[in-house]
Amino acid sequence: MRIIMEIREEAFRTPKTPQQIADEMRQAAAVFWVARGDVAPEAVNDLSAATLPKKEGTLMDFLLSMPNVGEDADFERPVDYGRPVVEFD
């Protein structure tokens, strides 16, 4: 289940990160539901556990997921022969 809330930042006396707020709300909901009898006390740890962040793929995975379009010549660097040699008298 996903719940989305909008909370003004000015509501807190000390600044909090979105992750801190999410953790505190999850813990408060678990305690509230146990007190009401909606959830068994054994399930509190499962409810209040922080969710693991989704693992991002590597850059190589991202590049391989892109469509294979275009000609290779479009992406090649032009040949650079360097600066011309200047001879002085």
C-alpha positions as CSV (number, residue, x, y, z in Angstrom):
1,M,0.0,0.0,0.0
2,R,1.3,3.5,-0.8
3,I,0.1,6.6,1.0
4,I,1.0,10.1,-0.3
5,M,0.9,13.1,2.0
6,E,1.8,16.7,1.5
7,I,3.2,18.4,4.6
8,R,4.4,22.0,4.8
9,E,8.0,22.2,5.9
10,E,7.1,25.1,8.2
11,A,5.0,22.6,10.3
12,F,8.2,21.2,11.9
13,R,10.2,23.0,14.5
14,T,13.4,21.4,13.2
15,P,14.0,20.5,9.6
16,K,13.4,16.9,8.6
17,T,14.3,14.9,5.5
18,P,11.5,13.2,3.6
19,Q,12.9,9.8,4.7
20,Q,12.8,10.8,8.4
21,I,9.2,11.9,8.0
22,A,8.3,8.6,6.2
23,D,10.0,6.5,8.9
24,E,8.2,8.4,11.8
25,M,4.8,8.2,10.0
26,R,5.3,4.5,9.5
27,Q,6.1,3.9,13.2
28,A,3.2,6.1,14.4
29,A,0.8,4.3,12.1
30,A,2.0,0.9,13.4
31,V,1.6,1.9,17.0
32,F,-1.9,3.4,16.3
33,W,-3.1,0.3,14.5
34,V,-1.8,-2.0,17.3
35,A,-3.5,0.2,20.0
36,R,-6.8,0.0,18.0
37,G,-6.4,-3.8,17.6
38,D,-6.3,-3.7,13.8
39,V,-2.8,-5.2,13.7
40,A,-1.2,-7.9,15.8
41,P,1.7,-6.7,18.0
42,E,4.0,-9.2,16.3
43,A,3.5,-7.4,12.9
44,V,4.7,-4.0,14.2
45,N,8.3,-4.7,13.2
46,D,7.1,-5.5,9.6
47,L,5.0,-2.4,9.4
48,S,7.5,0.0,10.9
49,A,10.6,-1.3,9.0
50,A,12.0,1.2,6.6
51,T,11.6,0.3,3.0
52,L,14.8,-0.4,1.1
53,P,15.6,2.0,-1.7
54,K,15.2,0.6,-5.2
55,K,18.5,-0.5,-6.6
56,E,19.5,1.6,-9.6
57,G,21.1,-0.2,-12.5
58,T,24.6,0.6,-13.6
59,L,25.4,3.0,-16.3
60,M,26.2,0.1,-18.6
61,D,22.7,-1.4,-18.0
62,F,21.2,2.0,-18.8
63,L,23.2,2.4,-22.0
64,L,22.3,-1.1,-23.2
65,S,18.6,-0.5,-22.6
66,M,18.6,2.4,-25.1
67,P,17.5,1.7,-28.7
68,N,20.1,0.9,-31.2
69,V,19.5,3.7,-33.7
70,G,21.7,5.9,-35.9
71,E,24.8,5.2,-37.9
72,D,28.1,4.7,-36.2
73,A,29.7,7.4,-38.4
74,D,27.3,9.9,-36.8
75,F,29.0,9.4,-33.5
76,E,32.6,9.2,-34.6
77,R,35.0,12.1,-33.8
78,P,36.5,13.8,-36.9
79,V,40.1,13.0,-37.5
80,D,42.4,15.5,-35.9
81,Y,45.8,15.8,-37.4
82,G,46.9,18.3,-34.8
83,R,48.1,21.8,-35.4
84,P,50.0,22.6,-38.6
85,V,53.8,22.9,-38.1
86,V,54.9,26.6,-38.3
87,E,58.4,27.3,-39.3
88,F,60.0,30.5,-38.2
89,D,63.0,32.2,-40.0
